[in-house]
Amino acid sequence: MPQGSLGYVGVQPINKDAARDFIEKQYSIAARGTAGTDAETVLDKMLKGTGAGFDPIQIDSIEVIPQAAIAANGTNYVTFKVYNRKSDGSGTDVIASLTTASVSQAAYVPFTLTLDASKAAPKRNDVLTFSIEHAAGGVATPQLAVRIRIRE
């Protein structure tokens, strides 16, 4: 498990559309000024989820919006991941990920993590985390907004 702290800042529901049965939540992740240090922080504990007697949910998409540009670098890069750590912290499922090895990310332009649909239905009380993992020296990352669209 990656170690460190991203400096949890906050969460806010930003959109709920009852007609379409989805909710979007946005989480703020503090800038990580030190390259080469892996970090992971808790995003949310699922209050609904799959399982007997519980309403199912499905994660439709996960976007990241950087406050500053992140340059592509085939050697020193980061991989953004959203993990399902389960209710007991033992989970290792990667729900979504994206690397900056070959694609630059522009400031204030949302980019979508690649979703593994087979792992995108968390259970009630599962804990989702956001991880920044480096390769070689990695890169410093700016403040990020992480937006998760959940279908209830």
N, C-alpha and C positions, 0 to 999 in steps of 0.2 A: 504494500500500500504506500503511495507517495506520502511523504511527510512534509510538514510545514504549515503555513497559514497564509491564506489569501486575504485575510482581513475582512470578514463578513460585514457588509454595510447595511443591507436591508432588502426587503421584498415588498412588492405591491401588486395586487391584482390590477391589471390594466384594461381588461375587456372581458365582459361576460355577455354571451349571446344565447339567451334561453331558446330561441327558435332553432338554433343550430347546435345546441347542447355542447358548447365548448367554453373554456375559460383560458385566458392567457395570463400568465404570471411573469413578472419581471424581477430579476434579482440583480443587485449591484455588487460587483466584485472589485475590491480595491486594486490599484496598480501594484505590480510586482517589479520593483526597480532593480532587483538583483537577478542577473541572468544565471542559469545553471542550477537553480534551486527548485525542485519539484514542490508543488503545493496543492492542497486539496481543502475544500470547505464544504460544509453542509448547505444545501439549497433548501430542501423542504422535506417534511414528513408527510407521506400520503395519508389523507384523512378518509379517502375512499379507495377502493381498489377491488381487484378480483378476489374471489373466494366465496365460500358459502355464506349467503345472506348479505353480501356487500355489493353495492353498485359498482360495476366495472368501469375502469377508465382506460384510455388509450392515449399515449403521447403521440401527437400528430407531427410536431416539428420542434426543433430547438435552434434558435438563432442566437448569435453573439454579435454585439455591436461594440467595436473598440472606440475609445475616445481619441486615440491617435493611431496612425498607420503602423502596421506590423509588416516588416519586410520579409520576403521569402529568402530562404537560405538553405541550400541542400545539406549543409553540415551542422550549422548551429540554428536549430529551430525548436519550436514547441508544438506539442500536441494537446489540443483541448479535448477533454473527455467528460461525459456525464455518466456516473456509475450508479447502479442500484446496489446500495450496501445492505439491503434487507433490514428487517426490524432489529436484528441482533448484531449488526455491524459486520457480518461474515460475507456479505455478497461481493462478488467480483464482476458481475455482468456489466459490460459497457453498453449503455443504451445508445449513445451517439458519440462521434468523434470527428476531428478534423486536424490536419497537420499544416504547418506553415512552411514545410520543406520546399514546396514548389509553387505556392500561390501566395502572393502578397494580399494583405487585407487593408483596405482604405479606411481612413478615419471616418467615423459616423455612418459607415455603410454596412448594413446587416449582412452577415454571411450565415449560411445554414450548415449545421453539423450533419454528417451522414448518419442517418438513423438506422438502427438495426431493429426492424419492425418485430422480429421474433422476441425481442427483449423489452419492448416498449409498453408493456401492460403491467405496471407495478401493483403489488398487493397492498392492502390496507396496512398502514404503519411502516411500510418500507421507507427507507431514507435515501434520498437522492443527493449526490455530491457532484461538485464541479472540480475538475482536476486540471492543472497545468503541469505537463511533464516535459522535460527538456531532453534534447539529444545533444551530445557533445557539450559545448558551452551554453547552449540555449540562447534565448534573447529575453531582454526585459519586456514586460507586457504592460500596456496602459490600463487605466480603469476600463472595466468591461460591464456591459449590461447583458445579462443572459435572459432570454425570453423563451418560455416553454408554453406551447399550446397543447392543452389537454382536452380531450373529448370525454365528456361524462356520459 
